[in-house]
Amino acid sequence: MPASSAAAPSPTDAAAATATAARPKSAPQKSMEKLGLRRDIDLALHLPLRYEDETRVVPIAAARPGVAVQVEGVVREAQVEFRPRRQLVVRIEDSAGDELVLRFLHFYPSHQKSFAPGQLVRVRGEPRGGFFGLEMVHPTFKAVQPGAPLAASLTPVYPASAQLPQAYLRKAIAAALARAPLHELLPPGSVPRGLPPLREALNYLHHPPPDASLAALEEHAHPAWQRLKFEELLAQQLSQAQARQERELLRAPPLRAGAGGLHEKLLAALPFQLTGAQQRVAEEIAQDIGRGVPMHRLLQGDVGSGKTVVAALAAAVAIDAGWQCALMAPTEILAEQHFRKLVGWLEPLGIRVAWLTGSVKGKARKQQLEAAASGEAGLIVGTHAVIEDKVRFARLGLAIVDEQHRFGVQQRLELRRKLAHDGLEPHLLMMSATPIPRTLAMSYFADLALSTIDELPPGRTPVVTKVFGDARREDVIERIRDEVAQGRQVYWVCPLVEESEALDLQNATDTHAQLSAALPGVMVGLLHGRMPAAEKAAVMSLFTGGSMCLLVATTVIEVGVDVPNASLMVIEHAERFGLSQLHQLRGRVGRGAVASVCVLLYTAPLSETGKARLRAMAETTDGFEIARRDLEIRGPGEFMGARQSGSALLRFADLQEDSALLQQARALAPRLLLEQPAAAQAQVDRWLGGKAEFLKA
């Protein structure tokens, strides 16, 4: 998570900013700003990547190939040689008479001046065996006087850029560290036992003593690291707790289901029975929207667990109470899938469902907008077009956002602002087929109420997953022939639409041509994101109607396509997809009573991450286990979507490794808000600054 300054800049910050504004910025200053290093606190929290040990000098005779050391010696000879290319070759000799060759393939006249014969130099680098004995290639070096003191602490090496020399950055950070407002904000006794004060922790991490454990520093296990992680986790927990508190003060329309109301009529009309899990979460949502406080609930359920019908029941309650409901989905295909189901369930009950996407134009669009604005439409379904400026609602009380991680923060904030009515906030139900691992739910979704559909409807068949190298492609095509001969349908998913110089992947168009040639007499369709909406709709209609047997598609079919007769899913270049995306795609088959297979085709060689993903897919179909492994492999960013405004979620802490610190921060946050609200706010300001708003979206 991006570090920010304390609530107000220090006087030294303000003076420095005024002085800086008065003169042109140097290249290093511009580079620092690009890295977000504008204030003292930013610099203080810019921690080293690694450390170099310049606290001691090793005799040349004790230096070993491949082990970085610092040596000291007198320059005996320095000359430019041409063998085979121009290079500066320097020979130094230490006090014991042992020699070391320094070799520079890139050098400047200043290098030659530093290596004047007779000059004492300190050199640091990794020795290697050379033709004339030990040598160092491009070591760091400096000319010194005899008896010059050694560094008192390990030398930090910071994340930087080519225009930002380490020496400049070290000096800037050391100065900022002395000025930064790093006073203790937390009351005594609230920091876990054994962790140092914040200023002490940062001083240690920037300038570790010579005897510091490099392993503890590099693995972020040292108490100084633990203190930073705790501070960051606490700020994040406080921000979430504040969001909960603020929401409790807001008002929303109480949406209560009456006896014999729409939701009961809908239940009676459904051609299937709800599962126990669906009944439970529908009741949780009904209780929540019945209060006068805005619901902020995440409904999670594995692929195919039946979230749409739960959303329909919530919409029926809202409409019965005299309010409108909007359902927003990230893609037109998913929005249309919801629309078809909801029209089928709700229109027989007298509810008009409006349809708003980017492809609805002209007179049709005007009619849909009027239906929403007049209140004639009780339910409005669409893509992000639902939150465009021209869209008005008569009385909108419930907003449902599907696949919420696919929407940006700004879009969700826009939705909330748009729906405000007479000082009331809408109830918000977010849905996700990517289950949230427990550690993530405890941290970044801590301000949400969580409902989980943890059972699949009866009749769903488990999907067998097979992993094949690309050499088995012909075998896979043979399997497609068998499936089609039995009247089944097949998906073939490709990761790209057109050729890319960066990725040597077969595109969807080529694959469509190849499969059409290999399977004469079989109708093979093509579906990708760049097709006109009408063309997409025509292709999907042929496939869902059963006349098209094989559909070659990009990931536009990831969510929202429901064809019970589809029994085989082939995912080409599976190593290029994220784990949750592979799981979503696999969920397009196994939706009927037919035994289904998902084939993951990969191209060697596989990276470690690629191997881990494919192994996870082959070993489990449990969405929660998939989510846990995905968090392990990739970290939490993908689960959050743009909730964090595109920045890294946690800069110092790790949800997997630091769960004990997360528990402590979670326990302290509500107590601190209650007993020391000023300290709590200062903590959020220091660590999150303006980012706190994005965590509440």
NORWOCOR-V166677 format. One record per residue. D_FIRST is the distance of its C-alpha to the first C-alpha in whole Angstrom. Layout:
BEGIN
d_first=<D_FIRST	D_FIRST>
END
This chain:
BEGIN
d_first=<0	4	6	9	13	15	17	19	20	22	26	25	22	24	27	25	24	28	29	27	28	31	32	31	27	28	26	24	23	22	20	18	17	17	14	13	14	16	16	17	14	12	15	15	11	12	14	17	17	20	23	27	30	32	33	36	39	40	44	44	46	44	41	40	39	36	35	33	35	36	40	42	45	48	48	51	51	49	50	49	50	50	50	49	47	46	45	45	46	46	48	47	49	48	50	51	52	50	49	45	45	42	42	40	40	38	40	41	44	41	41	45	45	43	45	48	51	51	47	45	42	39	37	34	34	35	39	40	44	46	49	50	48	45	43	39	38	36	35	33	36	37	41	41	44	46	45	41	39	36	32	32	28	27	26	22	21	18	16	18	21	24	25	23	25	24	26	25	22	23	25	22	20	23	24	20	20	23	23	19	19	18	21	20	19	20	24	25	25	22	20	21	24	24	21	22	21	18	20	22	19	17	21	21	18	19	23	24	28	30	31	27	26	25	24	22	20	19	19	16	19	20	20	18	15	16	15	12	11	13	12	8	10	12	10	9	13	14	13	14	17	18	17	20	22	22	23	26	27	28	31	32	35	36	37	40	42	45	48	49	47	45	43	46	48	45	45	48	48	46	47	45	45	41	40	39	35	36	38	35	32	35	36	32	32	35	35	31	33	36	34	34	30	27	27	23	24	23	26	25	28	29	30	34	33	34	32	34	37	34	33	37	38	35	36	40	39	37	40	43	41	42	39	37	34	32	31	28	28	26	29	32	34	32	33	36	36	35	38	41	40	39	43	45	44	44	46	49	48	48	45	44	41	40	38	36	34	34	37	39	41	44	46	45	41	43	45	41	40	43	43	39	40	43	42	45	42	40	38	36	34	32	30	27	31	31	28	30	32	35	35	36	36	39	38	34	33	31	29	28	25	26	23	20	18	20	19	17	15	18	21	20	20	23	25	24	25	28	30	30	34	36	33	32	28	29	28	26	26	23	25	23	25	22	22	19	19	19	16	14	17	16	12	11	15	16	17	20	23	24	27	28	31	31	35	36	39	42	44	41	41	39	38	39	36	38	36	39	39	40	43	44	43	47	47	44	47	50	48	47	51	51	49	50	54	53	52	48	45	43	39	38	35	34	30	32	34	35	36	33	33	30	31	34	34	37	37	38	41	42	42	43	46	46	46	49	51	51	51	54	55	52	50	47	44	41	38	35	33	35	38	39	39	42	43	40	41	45	43	42	45	47	44	44	48	49	51	48	47	45	42	40	36	33	30	31	33	30	30	33	36	38	41	43	45	43	43	41	38	38	34	35	32	30	28	27	25	22	23	23	25	27	28	28	31	33	33	35	38	39	40	43	46	46	45	42	40	37	38	35	36	34	35	35	34	31	27	26	24	26	29	26	26	29	30	28	30	33	33	32	32	30	27	25	26	25	21	21	22	20	16	18	19	16	13	11	11	14	15	13	14	13	12	8	10	10	7	5	5	4	5	8	9	11	12	16	16	15	17	19	16	15	18	19	16	17	21	20	18	21	23	21	21	25	26	24	22	22	20	18	17	17	14	12	13	12	8	7	11	12	9	10	13	11	11	15	16>
END
